[in-house]
Amino acid sequence: MDQPLALLLIVPGYIVQAWLFEAHRALGGVGYAVTMVGVSALVWTLILLGVSVAAAKLLRRLSP
């Protein structure tokens, strides 16, 4: 991971994998990749949806 943006995007997957490792339920191979990408995609989707909803509410409140 030479690019900071790429690392930022995949960090949620790393955190979940670390938790699974500590819980002795770590996934290997394809499960590892699916967890990394899936969790990261879910987290960023929820963040973007939350920001979108907040922006829409703010715009509705500011418009006459």
Buried (B, 14 or more C-beta within 10 A) or exposed (E): EEEEEEEEBBBBBBEBBEEBEEEEEBBEEEEBEEBBEEBBBEBBEEEEEEEEEEEEEEEEEEEE
